[in-house]
Amino acid sequence: GAVVSQHPSWVICKSGTSVKIECRSLDFQATTMFWYRQFPKQSLMLMATSNEGSKATYEQGVEKDKFLINHASLTLSTLTVTSAHPEDSSFYICSASGREARGYNEQFFGPGTRLTVL
Amino acid sequence: QKEVEQNSGPLSVPEGAIASLNCTYSDRGSQSFFWYRQYSGKSPELIMFIYSNGDKEDGRFTAQLNKASQYVSLLIRDSQPSDSATYLCAVNTAGNQFYFGTGTSLTVIP
């Protein structure tokens, strides 16, 4: 299957700082990227969907001004958590699907980024 | 009511037995259904997807879909200790929304 990487794999930051997480498709062109968040013992929650060159579509309840998503190229999407607070501590996972994808089954997940805000 | 519901478990089965994981969903118009496996601290990996009523088999895994009952299940035959993980059910609804269940923790006892 296709490979998706995330960087960093884990990050610890102070409250009030901003953190950028990168999601890259290594061997295919990702026309759509998805960003998820998972709190301990809870399900993955879709935060937003981004198409290359377009603004991201955010799920209900997700603050677009706090979670900035940029999908500037076919291989890179970034999620920036602005003014992070301890309640933003979570496991952030991206996934990507290519031009020929016909459904959600063809999304490839990155390894995730664990964010801890002190 | 949650969009996708799963029994959180934990479910324990002896090695070699059949593990049965269940999932119900609320949107009757949902189109496609997925089972993911997630090891602790890792991202999910797709095991199977199913679109049509009935059974779909892939190796030791069988997905079963019953749209009338809004029910999808995953059977794992000849369970192995390496199958111990959390299994997530996911649904693509009629409105093209994508929801995960909270997952069922499976432990296969050697």
Contacts between the chains, C-beta under 8 A, distances in Angstrom:
chain1	res1	chain2	res2	distance
A	34	B	98	7.9
A	42	B	102	6.4
A	43	B	4	8.0
A	43	B	88	7.0
A	43	B	100	4.5
A	43	B	101	6.1
A	43	B	102	4.4
A	43	B	103	6.3
A	44	B	44	6.9
A	44	B	88	7.0
A	44	B	100	4.5
A	45	B	100	7.5
A	46	B	98	5.7
A	46	B	99	7.6
A	46	B	100	8.0
A	91	B	41	7.9
A	93	B	43	4.8
A	93	B	44	7.7
A	103	B	32	5.7
A	103	B	49	7.8
A	103	B	92	6.6
A	104	B	32	6.7
A	104	B	34	6.7
A	104	B	90	7.3
A	104	B	92	5.0
A	104	B	98	5.3
A	105	B	32	6.8
A	105	B	34	6.1
A	105	B	46	6.5
A	105	B	49	4.0
A	109	B	43	4.3
A	109	B	44	5.8
A	109	B	45	6.9
A	110	B	43	6.2
A	111	B	42	6.9
A	111	B	43	5.5
A	112	B	41	7.9
A	112	B	42	6.9
A	112	B	43	4.5
A	114	B	41	7.7
